[in-house]
Amino acid sequence: MKLSVIIPALNEEKYIEKTLKSLKKQSIRVEIIVVDNGSSDKTIDISKEYADHVFSYTDKKGPLFAANYGFEHAKGEVIAMAGADCIYPRRWAERTLKLFQNEDVAGVYGPLMFFDSNAVMNFLSGLLYEFFMISVKIFGGDNTSGANFAFRKSIYLEINDFVDSWTTINEDIEIGKRIKQHGRLVMMPFNFSYTSARRFQKNGYFKSAITFLKESHSFKHGNKGTKVENYWNN
């Protein structure tokens, strides 16, 4: 069984090299696909040094549309969307893929933690995210973050008919809900991926946390959230 990791990206020259290096250093071989959404910097050039495939997709702006293009071209039986500003521990892919040995598992997901804030904030981010993820699970939900979420490609191709008409963010949660209709979603409590705190630093930690909770609550109740084309501006 093979894992394909898809990275949607737009002007990520400052971060994407660390992401790609961490995926190249995984304990098992993974297919790395970067789908550029119209960068004007060196994102494509950097990606070509490390990725197995680099595609350009500019028909629609937004990480979902770029990722969907990559998902459809992936060769792995299991696919995952990675953040272009994330770092993945050496055994992240191995631990993720192992859970798919159970045929009833449709998808697996894990927590996030900052890597580029101060030591206290990095630690707290992991602790709070873990608490939030477990709490959501206890109440019957699944916080399937797009930066640490993998699922079977065969199932995804059955449920991705919503993509063309999708208008808001939280597409990872929507994918999770649809994947769950075809099998089990398994939480990996300690299989962290490390993400940049840049958006929280830019907008303020407290304000960003409140926005995150509001978006999650809004989406859960079927309301509109941030427009998908505005994601890259956050």
PLY file of the C-alpha trace (Angstrom):
ply
format ascii 1.0
element vertex 234
property float x
property float y
property float z
element edge 233
property int vertex1
property int vertex2
end_header
0.00 0.00 0.00
1.32 3.43 -0.97
0.73 6.90 0.46
0.54 9.97 -1.77
0.89 13.37 -0.10
-0.59 16.34 -1.93
0.50 19.89 -1.10
-1.64 22.74 -2.48
0.45 25.90 -2.51
0.42 29.58 -3.36
3.52 31.74 -2.83
5.05 29.46 -0.21
8.75 29.92 -1.00
9.53 30.76 2.65
8.10 27.53 4.04
7.60 24.79 1.47
11.22 23.60 1.36
11.06 22.52 5.02
7.80 20.71 4.32
9.22 18.86 1.33
12.45 17.95 3.13
10.48 16.45 6.01
8.44 14.33 3.60
11.55 13.18 1.75
13.02 12.02 5.09
10.06 9.82 6.03
10.84 6.30 7.22
8.86 4.93 4.27
8.70 6.12 0.68
5.80 8.46 -0.10
4.73 10.03 -3.36
5.02 13.82 -3.06
2.80 15.99 -5.26
2.76 19.80 -5.22
-0.12 21.59 -6.92
0.64 25.26 -7.41
-2.38 27.56 -7.43
-0.77 30.46 -9.29
2.39 31.45 -7.42
4.46 34.45 -8.45
7.48 33.53 -6.32
9.88 30.55 -6.36
7.41 27.97 -5.02
7.43 25.92 -8.23
11.22 26.02 -8.62
11.77 24.86 -5.03
9.13 22.15 -5.34
10.73 20.68 -8.44
13.88 19.96 -6.41
12.05 17.62 -4.04
8.59 16.59 -5.27
7.82 13.63 -7.51
5.32 15.72 -9.45
4.65 19.46 -9.62
1.40 20.56 -11.26
0.02 24.01 -11.97
-3.72 24.43 -11.42
-5.20 27.92 -11.77
-8.77 27.31 -12.93
-10.09 28.10 -9.45
-8.44 29.75 -6.45
-8.39 27.83 -3.19
-6.58 24.91 -1.56
-9.48 22.49 -2.10
-9.44 22.88 -5.88
-5.67 22.55 -6.11
-5.67 19.56 -3.76
-8.49 17.86 -5.67
-6.42 18.07 -8.85
-3.55 16.40 -7.01
-5.78 13.74 -5.46
-7.05 12.73 -8.88
-3.49 12.35 -10.21
-2.10 10.53 -7.17
-0.90 6.93 -7.56
-1.24 5.90 -3.92
-4.13 3.91 -2.54
-4.10 6.33 0.40
-3.95 10.09 -0.10
-3.28 12.96 2.29
-3.30 16.75 1.99
-0.29 18.38 3.64
0.17 21.99 4.63
2.82 23.89 2.66
4.00 25.38 5.97
4.14 22.11 7.95
6.90 19.79 9.11
6.21 16.06 9.37
8.09 13.83 11.87
10.09 11.01 10.34
7.59 8.25 11.19
4.43 10.28 10.49
3.67 8.53 7.19
4.53 5.08 8.54
2.22 5.49 11.53
-0.54 6.89 9.34
-0.38 4.17 6.71
-0.22 1.35 9.26
-3.80 2.04 10.39
-5.10 1.34 6.88
-4.16 -2.32 7.27
-7.65 -2.61 8.76
-9.96 -2.70 5.75
-12.82 -0.97 7.60
-10.69 2.15 8.15
-11.62 4.84 5.65
-9.54 7.69 7.05
-7.17 8.67 9.86
-6.35 12.06 11.36
-4.14 13.58 14.03
-3.28 16.79 15.88
-1.29 19.89 14.96
1.28 21.85 16.94
3.16 25.08 16.26
6.89 24.85 15.57
7.90 28.48 15.07
6.40 30.35 18.01
8.02 30.58 21.45
8.51 27.37 23.44
5.51 27.95 25.71
3.14 28.72 22.85
4.39 25.76 20.83
3.68 23.44 23.76
0.29 24.98 24.55
-0.81 24.79 20.92
-0.27 21.04 20.86
-1.93 20.52 24.24
-4.98 22.63 23.38
-5.37 21.13 19.91
-5.17 17.63 21.40
-7.84 18.54 23.97
-10.09 20.07 21.31
-9.69 17.08 18.96
-10.47 14.53 21.69
-13.42 16.58 22.95
-14.94 16.71 19.48
-14.47 12.93 19.18
-16.16 12.29 22.53
-19.23 14.17 21.32
-19.39 12.16 18.10
-17.49 14.44 15.73
-14.14 14.33 13.96
-11.81 17.30 13.60
-10.18 16.17 10.35
-7.60 18.89 9.81
-6.35 19.06 6.24
-2.73 19.24 7.43
-2.93 15.84 9.17
-5.66 13.80 7.49
-5.34 10.80 5.18
-8.01 8.69 3.49
-8.51 6.02 0.84
-8.39 7.40 -2.68
-11.08 5.01 -3.89
-13.53 6.44 -1.37
-12.55 10.03 -2.10
-13.29 9.60 -5.79
-16.79 8.47 -4.82
-17.52 11.53 -2.67
-15.72 14.42 -4.41
-18.73 15.47 -6.51
-19.17 18.44 -4.13
-15.86 20.06 -5.07
-16.89 22.11 -8.11
-19.71 23.85 -6.23
-17.82 24.35 -2.94
-17.63 28.00 -1.83
-16.21 28.16 1.73
-13.29 26.89 3.78
-13.57 23.87 6.12
-13.41 21.58 3.13
-11.33 19.15 5.20
-14.20 18.75 7.67
-16.64 18.20 4.81
-14.37 15.54 3.31
-14.19 13.88 6.72
-17.98 13.80 7.06
-18.35 12.23 3.64
-15.51 9.75 4.11
-17.08 8.61 7.39
-20.15 7.42 5.52
-17.98 4.74 3.90
-15.98 3.46 6.88
-14.32 4.29 10.17
-12.45 7.49 10.91
-9.59 6.78 13.31
-8.01 9.45 15.51
-4.22 9.33 16.01
-3.81 11.29 19.28
-0.02 11.52 19.29
0.89 11.50 15.59
1.50 15.25 15.38
2.26 17.34 12.38
4.00 20.64 13.11
2.56 23.77 11.54
3.58 27.39 11.32
2.00 29.89 13.71
2.27 32.63 11.07
-1.48 33.24 10.65
-1.99 33.33 14.41
0.96 35.70 14.76
-0.33 37.93 11.99
-3.89 38.24 13.31
-3.19 37.72 17.03
-3.40 34.42 18.92
-6.62 35.19 20.78
-8.44 36.63 17.78
-7.32 33.73 15.58
-8.45 31.15 18.14
-11.88 32.77 18.40
-12.17 32.89 14.62
-11.24 29.20 14.40
-13.92 28.25 16.95
-16.54 30.43 15.23
-15.78 28.90 11.84
-16.01 25.39 13.30
-19.31 26.14 15.05
-20.74 27.86 11.99
-19.84 24.98 9.70
-21.22 22.38 12.11
-24.58 24.12 11.97
-24.62 24.40 8.20
-23.83 28.12 7.94
-21.52 29.82 5.48
-17.95 30.54 6.51
-14.99 32.29 4.94
-15.02 32.20 1.15
-12.63 29.57 -0.15
-10.93 31.96 -2.56
-10.02 34.19 0.40
-8.13 31.45 2.25
-4.78 32.35 0.69
-5.17 35.93 1.97
-5.45 34.92 5.64
0 1
1 2
2 3
3 4
4 5
5 6
6 7
7 8
8 9
9 10
10 11
11 12
12 13
13 14
14 15
15 16
16 17
17 18
18 19
19 20
20 21
21 22
22 23
23 24
24 25
25 26
26 27
27 28
28 29
29 30
30 31
31 32
32 33
33 34
34 35
35 36
36 37
37 38
38 39
39 40
40 41
41 42
42 43
43 44
44 45
45 46
46 47
47 48
48 49
49 50
50 51
51 52
52 53
53 54
54 55
55 56
56 57
57 58
58 59
59 60
60 61
61 62
62 63
63 64
64 65
65 66
66 67
67 68
68 69
69 70
70 71
71 72
72 73
73 74
74 75
75 76
76 77
77 78
78 79
79 80
80 81
81 82
82 83
83 84
84 85
85 86
86 87
87 88
88 89
89 90
90 91
91 92
92 93
93 94
94 95
95 96
96 97
97 98
98 99
99 100
100 101
101 102
102 103
103 104
104 105
105 106
106 107
107 108
108 109
109 110
110 111
111 112
112 113
113 114
114 115
115 116
116 117
117 118
118 119
119 120
120 121
121 122
122 123
123 124
124 125
125 126
126 127
127 128
128 129
129 130
130 131
131 132
132 133
133 134
134 135
135 136
136 137
137 138
138 139
139 140
140 141
141 142
142 143
143 144
144 145
145 146
146 147
147 148
148 149
149 150
150 151
151 152
152 153
153 154
154 155
155 156
156 157
157 158
158 159
159 160
160 161
161 162
162 163
163 164
164 165
165 166
166 167
167 168
168 169
169 170
170 171
171 172
172 173
173 174
174 175
175 176
176 177
177 178
178 179
179 180
180 181
181 182
182 183
183 184
184 185
185 186
186 187
187 188
188 189
189 190
190 191
191 192
192 193
193 194
194 195
195 196
196 197
197 198
198 199
199 200
200 201
201 202
202 203
203 204
204 205
205 206
206 207
207 208
208 209
209 210
210 211
211 212
212 213
213 214
214 215
215 216
216 217
217 218
218 219
219 220
220 221
221 222
222 223
223 224
224 225
225 226
226 227
227 228
228 229
229 230
230 231
231 232
232 233
